Amino acid sequence: MLDSADWLSQFLDLVPITGQIEHHCLFGAPWRLNFETATAGEIPYHIVLAGTALLDDPNGGPSLHLSAGDILIIPRGSAHTLHDGSGDEPSAIRQRAGSAVMIDENDGEGERLDMLCGRFFVSPTHERLLRSYFPERFVARSQGETPSATETRKQLANLVRLMRTESSQDNLGGHAMLNGLSTALFTLAIRMAGETVEAPTGLLALAGHPRLAPALSGMFRHPERGWTLPDLAMLCGMSRATFVRHVQQRLGRTAADLLTDIRMTVAARKLRNTVMSTGAIAEAVGYQSEAAFQRAFKKHISATPSQFRKGVRL
């Protein structure tokens, strides 16, 4: 891959994501869905095709309103509740096997909801980076004001339209098709969320700041380099102080924190998937000393490289 500012492709090369749709919900109000904390490596998502839904705030704040075309992603897999907002006792839900997914229905007679629910999957080796630098939840909105998001919104709408068709028809290979589309959905949803006026926190906020993209891409593309703050600031055409301020405001952490997390993710992947020596891996992720790498890895992963290679989980 040529050097570029395409940080998202580089991130997804480092942290592979797969996905699948599992339920097609067709509810009339009143309805309510409670989701428990996801298993490690699982990221729930919901696509509102028609109707509306409310997502409760776990901290007791106002509920988040979702409308047709909105895509809700829960990167950290936290427990969450979706409902119609009426406060009435929800109608009982029954399930039946569809051609590609389970169909969930009730006998509610109020406003109709049409929603797809599924999960993205990331290996435990890689999920730390994703969960640490993405918000607890984010929504790729169907409506927005930024011209840059218009084309992405069209692409996402077309993708969702195809997913809806595949989930409701008895097509040969429909389940496999839905899983493939689900994986593509993750990339498009992140792209659109990063292009919104009020981008979420973490990597999406950095990506929504075009001047910071070269530094972000540089760290993902070349974690082995001895990056300094002046180096990264120069990539962005900023002074060191301006660069530090913008990264801290949007990421909530320092560039050095992000670089270390990227390096440890790369190292963990190499330990699990290659027979490279610890010394070679240390050099590949920017450490001049194997001992320094050993200390950093144990502090970050809570296991030595040798223990991790033998199967100790993150």
Secondary structure, DSSP 8 states (H G I E B T S, - for coil): ----S-HHHHHHHHS--EEEEEEEEEEESS-EEEE----TTEEEEEEEEESEEEE--TTS---EEEETT-EEE-TT---EEEE-SS-S-----EEEE-SSSEEEE----SSEEEEEEEEEE--HHHHHHHHHHS-S-EEE-S----GGGHHHHHHHHHHHHHHHHHHHS--TTHHHHHHHHHHHHHHHHHHHHHHSTT--STHHHHHTSGGGHHHHHHHHH-TTS---HHHHHHHTT--HHHHHHHHHHHHSS-HHHHHHHHHHHHHHHHHHH----HHHHHHHTT-S-HHHHHHHHHHHHSS-HHHHHTT---
